[in-house]
Amino acid sequence: MTEALRIVFAGTPEFAAEHLKALLDTPHQIIAVYSQPDRPAGRGQKLTPSPVKQLALQHDIPVYQPQTLRDPVAQAELAALKPDLMVVVAYGLILPQVVLDTPRLGCINSHASLLPRWRGAAPIQRAVEAGDAESGVTVMQMEAGLDTGPMLLKVSTPISTEDTGGSLHDRLATLGPQAVIAAISGLAAGNLVGEVQDDSLATYAHKLNKDEARLDWSRPAIELERLVRAFHPWPICHSTLNGEAIKMHAAALGEGQGKPGSILAADKSGLTVACGAGALRLTRLQLPGGKALNFSDLYNSRREQFATGLVLGE
């Protein structure tokens, strides 16, 4: 049995909470949790604690929420905890060198990509968008650069043509925690050696934004189909029809060609729209004020709204 370590956990979203949950089931001692400051959420914009903070409070673990870790007071607080190791998962704050050097065994990070392939904020969605054949989780020893540290352990999973950003996220959220636990055992035993990343193979996974979710119909259908999957469940691809916003929850490659954005066909199987190359068949849509529906349900009641020749995105 590996020695039980004093661990500080730093993370914010649901992906990180899954890692914390798994660590709580090990003999290691989670002595403190760091998470981003509470943010406004929901319709009332009420200040809401992160999933990681909520889980920590349920287990009576002290929670620290500094605005920055460059603050000497925050650095002194961390040093006073005397951690053996800091486990960082989608935390969202930069860790300066003094923080990286504080724990006896340094800081490790669980990153949702087969590094060095996707460094940065949105590796899961970017892998789907790019049509990558596989993704995974890399546990690395952290250094001052963005996702540049030596790789300690990797686990991989194929990306299917059905995968969305959401389904791949959920799969990696189950693979990641087990990889972290295995890496911690190797570090504690002193038999895990990091592999240096090849920087020339690195790609930057830019943060997602709603603007790039607006479909550009002049692009090839194959790219738009991947984008619809990558941006589900957020930020959801969208366009306009007859001046109304329309959200695309699911799509497949269709057949036909025409002016980009023009409706080529509409039937129970979907709404087929011409693209710069090929066509996209939209199979699940959301109209203003409504919920997401399969196109077959929309077509029954609103056939005239989807007449051949109408153009999306104008």
SESERO-503463 format. One line per 10 residues: number of its first residue (from 1); their letters; for each residue x, y, z of N, C-alpha, C. Coordinates in nm, 2 decimals. Each point is the difference from the previous one (the first is absolute). Layout:
N
NUM = A = X:Y:Z:X:Y:Z:X:Y:Z; ... $
This chain:
314
1 = MTEALRIVFA = 0.08:-0.12:0.00:-0.08:0.12:0.00:0.09:0.13:0.00; -0.04:0.09:-0.09:0.07:0.13:0.00:-0.03:0.08:0.12; 0.10:0.08:0.04:-0.02:0.09:0.12:-0.12:0.09:-0.03; -0.07:0.03:0.10:-0.11:0.10:-0.01:0.06:0.14:0.00; -0.04:0.08:-0.11:0.06:0.13:-0.01:-0.10:0.11:0.04; 0.06:0.11:0.05:-0.08:0.12:0.03:-0.02:0.08:-0.14; -0.12:0.00:-0.05:-0.02:0.06:-0.13:-0.09:0.12:0.00; 0.04:0.10:-0.07:-0.08:0.12:-0.02:-0.06:-0.02:-0.14; -0.13:0.02:-0.02:-0.06:-0.02:-0.13:-0.05:0.14:-0.05; 0.03:0.03:-0.13:-0.04:0.12:-0.06:-0.08:-0.02:-0.13 $
11 = GTPEFAAEHL = -0.12:0.04:0.00:-0.08:-0.02:-0.12:-0.13:0.07:0.01; -0.08:0.01:-0.11:-0.12:0.08:0.00:-0.12:-0.07:-0.06; 0.00:-0.04:-0.13:-0.13:-0.06:-0.05:-0.03:-0.14:0.03; -0.10:-0.05:-0.06:-0.05:-0.14:0.03:0.11:-0.10:-0.03; 0.08:0.02:-0.11:0.11:-0.09:-0.04:0.10:-0.02:0.12; 0.03:0.11:0.06:0.09:0.00:0.12:-0.07:-0.07:0.12; -0.13:0.03:0.02:-0.07:-0.06:0.11:0.00:-0.15:0.00; 0.00:-0.06:-0.12:0.01:-0.15:-0.02:0.13:-0.05:0.05; 0.11:0.08:-0.02:0.13:-0.04:0.05:0.00:0.01:0.15; -0.05:0.10:0.06:0.00:0.02:0.14:-0.08:-0.12:0.07 $
21 = KALLDTPHQI = -0.11:-0.03:-0.06:-0.09:-0.11:0.05:0.08:-0.13:0.01; 0.08:-0.03:-0.10:0.08:-0.12:-0.01:0.11:0.00:0.11; 0.06:0.12:0.02:0.11:0.01:0.09:-0.05:-0.01:0.15; -0.13:0.04:0.02:-0.05:-0.01:0.13:-0.02:-0.15:0.04; 0.00:-0.09:-0.10:-0.02:-0.14:0.03:0.14:-0.08:0.01; 0.11:0.08:0.01:0.13:-0.06:0.01:0.05:0.03:0.15; 0.11:-0.07:0.04:0.05:0.02:0.14:0.07:0.14:0.01; 0.02:0.07:-0.11:0.06:0.13:0.00:-0.09:0.10:0.08; 0.07:0.10:0.06:-0.08:0.10:0.08:-0.01:0.13:-0.08; -0.12:0.04:-0.04:-0.02:0.13:-0.07:-0.01:0.10:0.11 $
31 = IAVYSQPDRP = 0.11:0.08:0.02:0.00:0.09:0.11:-0.06:0.14:-0.03; -0.01:0.03:-0.13:-0.07:0.13:-0.04:-0.03:-0.01:-0.15; -0.10:0.09:-0.03:-0.04:0.01:-0.14:0.01:0.15:-0.04; 0.05:0.02:-0.12:0.01:0.13:-0.06:-0.10:0.00:-0.12; -0.08:0.10:-0.01:-0.09:0.01:-0.12:-0.02:0.15:-0.03; -0.05:0.02:-0.12:-0.02:0.14:-0.05:-0.11:0.07:0.09; 0.01:0.13:0.02:-0.10:0.07:0.07:-0.14:-0.03:-0.06; -0.10:0.01:0.09:-0.14:-0.03:-0.04:-0.04:0.10:-0.11; -0.07:-0.05:-0.10:-0.04:0.08:-0.11:-0.16:0.01:-0.01; -0.05:0.11:-0.06:-0.14:0.01:-0.03:-0.05:-0.11:-0.09 $
41 = AGRGQKLTPS = -0.11:-0.07:0.02:-0.05:-0.10:-0.09:-0.15:0.00:0.00; -0.06:-0.06:-0.10:-0.14:-0.02:-0.02:-0.07:0.14:-0.03; -0.13:-0.01:0.00:-0.08:0.12:-0.04:0.01:0.11:0.10; 0.01:-0.03:0.13:0.01:0.10:0.10:0.14:0.05:0.02; 0.10:-0.06:-0.07:0.14:0.04:0.01:0.04:0.00:0.14; -0.04:-0.10:0.08:0.04:-0.01:0.14:0.14:-0.06:0.01; 0.08:0.05:0.09:0.13:-0.05:0.02:-0.01:-0.15:0.03; 0.07:-0.08:-0.08:-0.01:-0.15:0.02:0.14:-0.06:0.02; 0.02:-0.08:0.09:0.13:-0.07:0.02:0.02:-0.10:-0.11; 0.13:-0.02:-0.03:0.03:-0.10:-0.11:-0.03:-0.14:0.04 $
51 = PVKQLALQHD = -0.02:-0.10:-0.09:-0.02:-0.14:0.04:0.11:-0.05:0.09; 0.12:0.04:-0.02:0.11:-0.05:0.09:-0.02:0.06:0.15; -0.03:0.13:0.01:-0.03:0.05:0.13:-0.12:-0.07:0.07; -0.10:-0.02:-0.08:-0.12:-0.06:0.06:0.03:-0.14:0.06; 0.08:-0.08:-0.08:0.04:-0.13:0.05:0.09:0.01:0.12; 0.10:0.09:0.00:0.09:0.02:0.12:-0.08:0.03:0.12; -0.10:0.09:-0.01:-0.08:0.04:0.12:-0.08:-0.12:0.06; -0.05:-0.08:-0.10:-0.07:-0.12:0.05:0.08:-0.09:0.08; 0.14:0.00:-0.02:0.09:-0.08:0.07:0.08:0.07:0.11; -0.05:0.12:0.03:0.07:0.08:0.10:0.15:0.03:-0.02 $
61 = IPVYQPQTLR = 0.03:0.02:-0.13:0.14:0.03:-0.03:0.01:0.16:-0.02; 0.10:0.06:0.06:0.02:0.14:-0.01:0.02:0.04:-0.14; -0.07:0.11:-0.04:0.00:0.05:-0.14:0.07:0.14:0.00; 0.10:0.02:-0.10:0.06:0.12:-0.02:-0.04:0.05:-0.14; -0.03:0.13:-0.01:-0.04:0.06:-0.13:0.07:0.13:-0.03; 0.14:0.00:-0.01:0.07:0.12:-0.02:-0.03:0.05:-0.15; 0.00:0.13:-0.02:-0.02:0.06:-0.13:0.12:-0.03:-0.09; 0.12:-0.01:0.07:0.12:-0.03:-0.07:0.10:-0.07:0.09; 0.08:-0.09:-0.05:0.10:-0.06:0.08:0.14:0.07:-0.01; -0.01:0.12:-0.06:0.12:0.08:0.00:0.01:0.09:0.13 $
71 = DPVAQAELAA = -0.10:-0.01:0.08:-0.01:0.08:0.12:0.08:-0.07:0.11; 0.10:0.07:0.06:0.08:-0.06:0.10:-0.07:-0.06:0.12; -0.12:0.06:0.03:-0.08:-0.05:0.11:-0.06:-0.14:-0.03; -0.05:-0.01:-0.13:-0.05:-0.13:-0.04:0.11:-0.11:-0.01; 0.12:0.05:-0.04:0.11:-0.10:0.00:0.04:-0.04:0.14; 0.00:0.09:0.09:0.03:-0.04:0.14:-0.10:-0.10:0.06; -0.13:0.03:-0.04:-0.11:-0.09:0.05:0.03:-0.15:-0.05; 0.03:-0.01:-0.13:0.03:-0.13:-0.06:0.12:-0.06:0.07; 0.11:0.07:0.02:0.12:-0.05:0.06:-0.03:-0.06:0.15; -0.09:0.08:0.07:-0.03:-0.04:0.13:-0.07:-0.14:0.01 $
81 = LKPDLMVVVA = -0.06:-0.04:-0.11:-0.08:-0.13:0.00:0.10:-0.12:-0.01; 0.13:0.03:-0.04:0.10:-0.10:-0.01:-0.04:-0.12:-0.08; -0.05:0.02:-0.12:-0.04:-0.11:-0.09:0.11:-0.08:-0.05; -0.02:-0.13:-0.02:0.09:-0.09:-0.07:-0.01:0.02:-0.15; -0.12:0.02:-0.04:-0.03:0.01:-0.15:-0.12:0.09:-0.02; 0.00:0.07:-0.12:-0.12:0.08:-0.04:-0.05:-0.07:-0.13; -0.13:-0.03:0.00:-0.06:-0.06:-0.12:-0.09:0.11:-0.06; 0.03:0.03:-0.13:-0.07:0.11:-0.06:-0.08:-0.05:-0.12; -0.13:0.03:-0.01:-0.09:-0.04:-0.11:-0.09:0.11:-0.04; 0.03:0.06:-0.12:-0.09:0.10:-0.05:-0.03:0.11:0.11 $
91 = YGLILPQVVL = 0.11:0.05:0.06:-0.02:0.10:0.11:-0.03:0.13:-0.06; 0.08:0.05:-0.10:-0.03:0.13:-0.06:0.08:0.11:0.05; 0.09:-0.02:0.09:0.10:0.10:0.04:0.14:-0.04:-0.03; 0.08:0.10:-0.03:0.15:-0.03:-0.03:0.06:-0.03:0.13; 0.09:-0.11:0.01:0.08:-0.03:0.12:0.14:0.05:-0.02; 0.04:0.11:0.07:0.14:0.05:-0.02:0.10:-0.10:0.06; 0.12:0.02:-0.04:0.11:-0.10:0.04:0.00:-0.02:0.15; -0.02:0.10:0.08:0.01:-0.02:0.15:-0.11:-0.09:0.05; -0.12:0.00:-0.07:-0.10:-0.10:0.04:0.03:-0.14:-0.05; 0.06:-0.01:-0.12:0.04:-0.13:-0.06:0.10:-0.07:0.09 $
101 = DTPRLGCINS = 0.08:0.09:0.07:0.11:-0.06:0.08:-0.04:-0.03:0.14; -0.12:0.04:0.04:-0.04:-0.01:0.14:-0.02:-0.14:0.05; -0.08:-0.09:-0.07:-0.02:-0.14:0.04:0.13:-0.08:-0.01; 0.02:-0.09:0.09:0.13:-0.08:0.00:0.02:-0.07:-0.14; -0.12:-0.06:-0.05:0.01:-0.07:-0.13:-0.04:0.09:-0.12; -0.01:0.13:0.02:-0.04:0.09:-0.10:-0.15:-0.01:-0.03; -0.04:0.04:-0.12:-0.14:0.01:-0.04:-0.02:-0.08:-0.13; -0.11:-0.08:0.00:-0.03:-0.08:-0.12:-0.14:0.05:-0.05; -0.02:-0.02:-0.13:-0.12:0.05:-0.07:-0.06:-0.11:-0.08; -0.13:-0.02:0.00:-0.07:-0.09:-0.09:-0.06:0.09:-0.11 $
111 = HASLLPRWRG = 0.05:-0.03:-0.12:-0.04:0.09:-0.12:-0.07:-0.09:-0.10; -0.12:0.04:-0.05:-0.08:-0.08:-0.08:0.04:0.00:-0.15; 0.12:-0.04:-0.02:0.06:-0.01:-0.14:0.12:-0.10:0.00; 0.03:-0.06:-0.11:0.12:-0.08:-0.01:0.11:0.10:-0.04; 0.06:0.06:0.11:0.10:0.10:-0.03:0.12:-0.05:-0.08; 0.06:0.08:-0.08:-0.02:0.15:0.00:-0.10:0.04:-0.10; -0.09:-0.09:-0.05:-0.10:0.03:-0.10:-0.08:0.13:0.02; -0.07:0.01:0.11:-0.09:0.12:0.03:0.04:0.06:0.14; 0.07:0.11:0.00:0.02:0.07:0.12:-0.10:0.11:0.01; -0.04:0.04:0.12:-0.09:0.12:0.02:-0.13:-0.04:0.05 $
121 = AAPIQRAVEA = -0.10:0.09:-0.02:-0.13:0.00:0.07:-0.10:-0.10:-0.04; -0.01:-0.03:-0.13:-0.11:-0.09:-0.05:0.05:-0.12:-0.08; 0.08:-0.08:0.06:0.06:-0.11:-0.08:-0.10:-0.11:-0.05; -0.11:-0.02:0.08:-0.10:-0.10:-0.03:-0.07:0.04:-0.13; -0.06:0.12:0.00:-0.08:0.04:-0.11:0.09:0.02:-0.13; 0.12:0.05:0.02:0.09:0.02:-0.12:0.04:-0.14:-0.06; 0.01:-0.10:0.08:0.04:-0.13:-0.06:-0.12:-0.06:-0.09; -0.12:0.02:0.05:-0.12:-0.04:-0.08:-0.01:0.09:-0.13; 0.02:0.13:0.02:-0.02:0.09:-0.11:0.11:-0.03:-0.11; 0.12:-0.04:0.04:0.11:-0.02:-0.10:-0.02:-0.14:-0.06 $
131 = GDAESGVTVM = -0.09:-0.09:0.05:-0.01:-0.13:-0.06:0.11:-0.09:0.05; 0.06:0.02:0.12:0.10:-0.09:0.05:-0.05:-0.14:0.02; 0.08:-0.10:-0.02:-0.04:-0.14:0.01:-0.01:-0.04:0.15; 0.08:0.07:0.08:0.00:-0.04:0.14:0.02:0.12:0.09; -0.03:-0.01:0.13:0.02:0.10:0.10:0.05:-0.08:0.12; 0.01:0.07:0.12:0.04:-0.07:0.12:0.03:0.10:0.11; 0.06:-0.05:0.10:0.05:0.09:0.11:0.15:-0.02:0.02; 0.07:0.11:0.02:0.14:-0.01:0.03:0.02:0.06:0.14; 0.06:-0.08:0.09:0.04:0.05:0.13:0.15:0.05:-0.01; 0.02:0.13:0.03:0.13:0.05:-0.02:0.05:0.07:0.13 $
141 = QMEAGLDTGP = 0.13:0.01:0.01:0.06:0.08:0.11:0.00:0.14:-0.05; -0.05:0.09:0.08:-0.02:0.14:-0.04:0.12:0.08:0.00; 0.02:0.09:-0.10:0.10:0.10:0.00:-0.06:0.13:-0.04; 0.08:0.11:-0.01:-0.06:0.13:-0.01:-0.08:0.02:-0.13; 0.04:-0.07:-0.11:-0.07:0.01:-0.13:-0.14:-0.05:0.00; -0.08:0.03:-0.10:-0.14:-0.05:-0.01:0.00:-0.14:-0.06; -0.03:-0.10:0.09:-0.01:-0.14:-0.04:0.13:-0.05:-0.06; 0.11:0.04:0.04:0.13:-0.03:-0.06:0.08:-0.11:0.08; -0.04:-0.03:0.12:0.08:-0.09:0.08:0.03:-0.14:-0.04; 0.09:-0.07:0.06:0.03:-0.14:-0.03:-0.12:-0.09:0.02 $
151 = MLLKVSTPIS = -0.03:-0.09:-0.09:-0.11:-0.09:0.00:0.03:-0.12:0.09; -0.09:-0.02:0.10:0.03:-0.11:0.09:-0.08:-0.13:-0.04; -0.12:0.02:-0.06:-0.09:-0.11:-0.03:-0.11:0.04:-0.10; -0.03:-0.09:-0.09:-0.11:0.04:-0.10:-0.10:-0.12:-0.01; -0.12:0.04:-0.01:-0.11:-0.10:-0.04:-0.07:0.05:-0.12; -0.04:-0.09:-0.09:-0.06:0.05:-0.12:-0.14:-0.07:-0.03; -0.08:0.07:-0.08:-0.13:-0.06:-0.04:-0.02:0.05:-0.15; -0.06:-0.09:-0.08:-0.03:0.04:-0.14:-0.11:0.10:0.00; 0.00:0.09:-0.10:-0.11:0.09:-0.02:-0.09:-0.05:-0.11; -0.12:-0.03:0.03:-0.09:-0.06:-0.10:-0.07:0.11:-0.08 $
161 = TEDTGGSLHD = -0.06:-0.03:-0.12:-0.07:0.10:-0.08:-0.13:0.04:0.06; -0.04:-0.07:0.12:-0.12:0.04:0.07:0.04:0.10:0.12; 0.12:0.00:0.03:0.04:0.08:0.13:-0.03:0.14:-0.02; -0.04:0.06:0.12:-0.02:0.15:0.01:0.10:0.04:0.10; 0.01:0.14:0.01:0.09:0.05:0.11:-0.05:-0.05:0.14; -0.13:-0.02:0.01:-0.05:-0.05:0.13:0.03:-0.14:0.03; -0.02:-0.09:-0.10:0.03:-0.14:0.02:0.15:-0.03:0.02; 0.08:0.07:-0.07:0.15:-0.02:0.02:0.04:0.05:0.14; -0.06:0.12:0.04:0.03:0.06:0.13:-0.03:-0.11:0.11; -0.12:-0.06:-0.01:-0.04:-0.09:0.10:0.09:-0.13:0.01 $
171 = RLATLGPQAV = 0.04:-0.04:-0.12:0.09:-0.12:0.00:0.14:0.03:0.06; 0.05:0.12:-0.04:0.13:0.04:0.06:-0.01:0.03:0.15; -0.12:0.04:0.04:-0.01:0.03:0.15:0.00:-0.13:0.08; -0.02:-0.11:-0.07:0.01:-0.13:0.07:0.14:-0.06:-0.01; 0.07:0.03:-0.11:0.13:-0.05:-0.03:0.11:0.08:0.08; -0.02:0.13:0.01:0.10:0.09:0.06:0.03:-0.03:0.15; -0.11:-0.02:0.08:0.03:-0.02:0.15:0.08:-0.13:0.02; -0.03:-0.11:-0.07:0.08:-0.12:0.02:0.15:0.02:-0.04; 0.02:0.08:-0.11:0.14:0.03:-0.04:0.07:0.08:0.11; -0.07:0.10:0.06:0.06:0.08:0.10:0.04:-0.09:0.12 $
181 = IAAISGLAAG = -0.09:-0.08:0.04:0.02:-0.09:0.12:0.13:-0.09:-0.03; 0.01:-0.05:-0.12:0.11:-0.09:-0.04:0.13:0.08:0.00; -0.01:0.13:-0.05:0.12:0.08:0.00:0.05:0.04:0.14; -0.10:0.03:0.09:0.04:0.03:0.14:0.07:-0.12:0.06; -0.05:-0.12:-0.02:0.07:-0.12:0.06:0.15:0.00:-0.06; 0.01:0.02:-0.13:0.14:-0.01:-0.06:0.09:0.11:0.06; -0.06:0.12:0.02:0.08:0.11:0.05:0.04:-0.03:0.15; -0.09:-0.04:0.08:0.03:-0.03:0.14:0.10:-0.11:0.01; 0.00:-0.10:-0.09:0.09:-0.11:0.00:0.14:0.04:-0.06; 0.00:0.12:-0.07:0.12:0.05:-0.06:0.04:-0.07:-0.13 $
191 = NLVGEVQDDS = -0.09:-0.07:-0.06:0.03:-0.08:-0.12:-0.07:0.05:-0.13; -0.04:0.13:0.00:-0.07:0.05:-0.12:0.09:0.11:-0.05; 0.04:-0.01:-0.13:0.09:0.09:-0.06:-0.07:0.08:-0.11; 0.00:0.13:0.00:-0.07:0.07:-0.10:0.07:0.00:-0.14; -0.09:0.00:-0.11:0.05:0.01:-0.13:-0.02:0.14:-0.05; 0.11:0.06:-0.05:0.00:0.14:-0.05:-0.09:0.01:-0.13; -0.08:0.10:0.00:-0.09:0.02:-0.12:0.08:0.05:-0.12; -0.05:-0.04:-0.12:0.06:0.06:-0.12:-0.08:0.12:-0.04; 0.05:0.12:0.03:-0.07:0.12:-0.02:-0.05:0.02:-0.15; 0.08:-0.05:-0.09:-0.04:0.02:-0.14:-0.13:-0.07:-0.04 $
201 = LATYAHKLNK = -0.05:-0.09:0.08:-0.13:-0.07:-0.02:-0.12:0.06:0.07; 0.03:0.11:0.07:-0.11:0.06:0.08:-0.09:0.09:-0.08; -0.13:0.00:0.03:-0.10:0.08:-0.06:-0.07:0.07:0.12; -0.04:0.13:-0.02:-0.07:0.07:0.10:-0.15:-0.02:-0.01; -0.07:-0.04:0.11:-0.14:-0.02:0.00:-0.07:0.12:0.06; -0.03:0.09:-0.09:-0.06:0.13:0.04:-0.13:-0.02:0.07; -0.03:0.09:0.10:-0.12:0.00:0.08:-0.12:0.01:-0.10; -0.11:-0.07:0.03:-0.12:0.01:-0.09:-0.07:0.13:0.02; -0.06:0.05:-0.11:-0.09:0.12:0.01:-0.12:-0.02:-0.09; -0.10:0.08:0.03:-0.13:-0.02:-0.07:0.01:0.05:-0.14 $
211 = DEARLDWSRP = 0.09:0.09:-0.03:0.01:0.06:-0.14:0.04:-0.11:-0.10; 0.10:-0.09:0.05:0.04:-0.10:-0.10:-0.10:-0.11:-0.01; -0.10:0.00:0.08:-0.11:-0.11:-0.01:-0.10:0.04:-0.11; 0.01:0.12:-0.05:-0.09:0.04:-0.11:0.05:-0.07:-0.13; -0.08:-0.08:-0.06:0.04:-0.08:-0.12:0.03:0.09:-0.12; 0.11:-0.02:-0.06:0.04:0.07:-0.12:-0.03:-0.11:-0.11; -0.11:0.02:-0.08:-0.04:-0.10:-0.09:0.09:-0.01:-0.12; 0.10:0.09:-0.02:0.09:-0.01:-0.11:0.11:-0.10:0.03; 0.01:-0.05:0.13:0.09:-0.10:0.03:-0.04:-0.14:-0.04; 0.09:-0.10:-0.02:-0.04:-0.14:-0.04:-0.10:-0.06:0.11 $
221 = AIELERLVRA = -0.09:-0.08:-0.05:-0.10:-0.07:0.09:0.07:-0.08:0.11; 0.11:-0.07:-0.04:0.07:-0.09:0.09:0.05:0.08:0.12; 0.05:0.13:-0.02:0.05:0.08:0.11:-0.12:0.04:0.09; -0.11:0.04:-0.06:-0.11:0.05:0.08:-0.07:-0.11:0.08; 0.00:-0.12:-0.06:-0.05:-0.12:0.08:0.08:-0.02:0.13; 0.13:0.01:-0.02:0.09:-0.02:0.12:-0.02:0.11:0.10; -0.02:0.12:-0.05:-0.02:0.12:0.09:-0.13:-0.02:0.08; -0.10:-0.04:-0.06:-0.13:-0.02:0.07:0.02:-0.10:0.11; 0.07:-0.11:-0.02:0.03:-0.10:0.10:0.09:0.06:0.11; 0.11:0.07:-0.04:0.10:0.05:0.09:-0.07:0.10:0.10 $
231 = FHPWPICHST = -0.09:0.09:-0.05:-0.05:0.11:0.08:-0.13:-0.04:0.07; -0.03:-0.13:0.01:-0.11:-0.05:0.08:0.05:-0.06:0.12; -0.04:0.03:0.12:-0.12:0.08:0.04:0.02:0.15:0.01; 0.12:0.05:-0.03:0.03:0.15:0.01:0.11:0.03:-0.09; -0.01:0.11:-0.08:-0.10:0.11:0.00:-0.12:-0.02:-0.09; -0.01:-0.11:-0.07:-0.11:-0.04:-0.09:0.01:0.08:-0.13; 0.02:-0.07:-0.11:0.01:0.07:-0.13:-0.14:0.06:-0.04; 0.01:0.11:-0.07:-0.13:0.07:-0.03:0.01:0.07:-0.13; -0.11:0.04:-0.05:-0.01:0.08:-0.13:-0.13:0.07:0.01; -0.05:0.06:-0.11:-0.13:0.07:-0.01:-0.08:-0.05:-0.11 $
241 = LNGEAIKMHA = -0.13:0.00:0.01:-0.09:-0.04:-0.11:-0.12:0.10:0.01; -0.03:0.07:-0.11:-0.11:0.10:0.00:0.02:0.10:0.11; 0.13:0.03:0.03:0.03:0.11:0.10:-0.01:-0.05:0.14; -0.03:-0.13:0.02:-0.01:-0.06:0.14:0.13:-0.09:0.03; 0.04:0.01:0.12:0.11:-0.08:0.04:-0.04:-0.15:0.01; 0.09:-0.08:-0.04:-0.03:-0.15:0.00:0.12:-0.07:0.05; -0.01:-0.09:0.10:0.11:-0.07:0.05:0.01:-0.15:-0.05; 0.12:-0.04:-0.03:0.02:-0.14:-0.06:0.05:-0.09:0.11; -0.08:-0.10:0.04:0.05:-0.09:0.11:0.06:-0.13:-0.06; -0.04:-0.03:-0.12:0.06:-0.12:-0.06:-0.01:0.01:-0.15 $
251 = AALGEGQGKP = 0.10:-0.06:-0.07:0.00:0.00:-0.15:0.07:-0.12:-0.05; -0.01:-0.02:-0.13:0.07:-0.11:-0.07:0.03:0.05:-0.14; 0.09:-0.07:-0.07:0.03:0.04:-0.13:-0.12:-0.03:-0.09; -0.03:0.10:-0.09:-0.11:-0.02:-0.09:0.04:-0.01:-0.14; -0.09:0.00:-0.10:0.04:-0.01:-0.14:-0.06:0.12:-0.08; 0.07:0.03:-0.10:-0.04:0.11:-0.08:0.09:0.12:0.00; -0.02:0.10:-0.09:0.08:0.12:0.00:-0.09:0.11:-0.05; 0.05:0.12:0.04:-0.08:0.12:-0.04:0.07:0.12:0.06; -0.07:0.12:0.00:0.05:0.12:0.06:0.02:-0.03:0.15; 0.12:0.03:0.06:0.02:-0.02:0.14:-0.11:0.06:0.09 $
261 = GSILAADKSG = -0.06:-0.08:0.09:-0.10:0.04:0.09:-0.14:-0.03:-0.05; -0.02:-0.03:-0.13:-0.13:-0.02:-0.05:-0.06:-0.14:0.03; -0.13:-0.01:0.03:-0.06:-0.12:0.03:-0.02:-0.09:-0.12; 0.06:-0.12:0.00:-0.01:-0.08:-0.12:-0.12:-0.10:0.01; -0.03:-0.04:0.13:-0.11:-0.09:0.02:-0.04:0.00:0.15; -0.12:-0.03:0.02:-0.05:-0.01:0.14:-0.10:-0.12:0.00; 0.03:-0.10:0.09:-0.09:-0.11:0.02:0.02:-0.06:0.14; -0.06:-0.11:0.03:0.00:-0.06:0.13:0.15:-0.03:0.05; 0.09:-0.02:-0.10:0.14:-0.03:0.03:0.08:0.12:0.04; -0.05:0.12:-0.03:0.08:0.12:0.03:-0.01:0.11:-0.10 $
271 = LTVACGAGAL = 0.06:0.11:0.04:0.01:0.12:-0.09:0.13:0.01:-0.07; 0.00:-0.02:-0.13:0.13:-0.01:-0.07:0.04:0.14:-0.06; 0.12:0.05:0.04:0.04:0.13:-0.03:0.13:0.00:-0.08; 0.01:0.07:-0.11:0.12:0.00:-0.08:0.11:0.08:0.07; 0.12:-0.06:-0.02:0.12:0.06:0.07:0.10:0.04:-0.12; 0.12:0.05:0.04:0.10:0.03:-0.10:0.04:-0.12:-0.07; 0.01:-0.11:0.06:0.02:-0.13:-0.07:-0.09:-0.10:0.07; -0.09:-0.07:-0.08:-0.09:-0.09:0.06:-0.12:0.06:0.07; -0.07:-0.08:0.08:-0.12:0.05:0.07:-0.01:-0.05:0.14; -0.07:0.07:0.09:-0.01:-0.04:0.14:-0.15:-0.03:0.02 $
281 = RLTRLQLPGG = -0.03:-0.11:0.06:-0.14:-0.04:0.04:-0.02:0.03:0.15; -0.08:0.10:0.03:-0.02:0.04:0.14:-0.11:-0.09:0.05; 0.03:-0.08:0.11:-0.10:-0.10:0.05:-0.07:0.04:0.13; 0.06:0.10:0.07:-0.06:0.04:0.13:0.02:0.15:0.01; -0.11:0.08:0.01:0.01:0.14:0.00:-0.08:0.06:0.12; 0.03:0.13:0.03:-0.07:0.07:0.10:-0.04:0.14:-0.05; -0.13:0.03:-0.01:-0.05:0.12:-0.05:-0.01:0.10:0.12; -0.01:0.13:-0.02:-0.01:0.10:0.11:-0.11:-0.03:0.09; 0.03:0.00:0.13:-0.10:-0.02:0.10:-0.04:-0.15:0.02; 0.05:-0.09:-0.08:-0.04:-0.14:0.01:0.12:-0.08:0.05 $
291 = KALNFSDLYN = -0.03:-0.13:0.01:0.11:-0.09:0.05:0.05:-0.08:-0.12; 0.11:-0.07:0.01:0.06:-0.07:-0.11:-0.09:-0.12:-0.04; -0.02:-0.01:-0.13:-0.09:-0.11:-0.05:0.06:-0.06:-0.12; -0.03:-0.13:-0.01:0.04:-0.07:-0.12:-0.07:0.07:-0.12; 0.07:0.01:-0.12:-0.06:0.07:-0.11:-0.13:-0.06:-0.04; -0.01:-0.13:0.01:-0.13:-0.07:-0.04:-0.12:0.06:0.07; 0.02:0.04:0.13:-0.11:0.06:0.08:-0.03:0.14:-0.05; 0.11:0.08:-0.03:-0.02:0.13:-0.05:-0.06:0.00:-0.13; 0.04:-0.09:-0.09:-0.05:0.00:-0.14:-0.15:-0.03:0.00; -0.05:-0.08:0.09:-0.14:-0.03:0.00:-0.09:0.13:0.02 $
301 = SRREQFATGL = 0.05:0.09:0.09:-0.08:0.11:0.03:0.03:0.13:-0.07; 0.13:0.01:-0.06:0.04:0.12:-0.05:0.06:-0.01:-0.14; -0.05:-0.09:-0.08:0.05:-0.03:-0.13:0.03:0.12:-0.09; -0.09:0.10:0.01:0.02:0.12:-0.09:0.12:0.08:0.04; 0.04:-0.01:0.12:0.12:0.08:0.05:0.13:-0.05:-0.07; 0.00:-0.12:-0.05:0.12:-0.06:-0.05:-0.01:-0.03:-0.15; -0.06:0.09:-0.07:-0.02:-0.02:-0.15:0.14:0.00:-0.07; 0.01:-0.09:-0.10:0.12:-0.01:-0.09:0.03:0.14:-0.06; 0.12:0.03:0.00:0.05:0.13:-0.06:0.02:0.11:0.10; -0.07:-0.01:0.12:0.03:0.10:0.11:0.15:-0.01:0.04 $
311 = VLGE = 0.05:0.11:0.04:0.15:0.00:0.03:0.02:0.03:0.15; 0.08:-0.08:0.06:0.04:0.02:0.14:0.12:0.09:0.01; 0.00:0.08:0.11:0.12:0.09:0.02:0.00:0.13:-0.07; -0.11:0.03:-0.07:-0.01:0.13:-0.07:-0.05:0.11:0.10 $
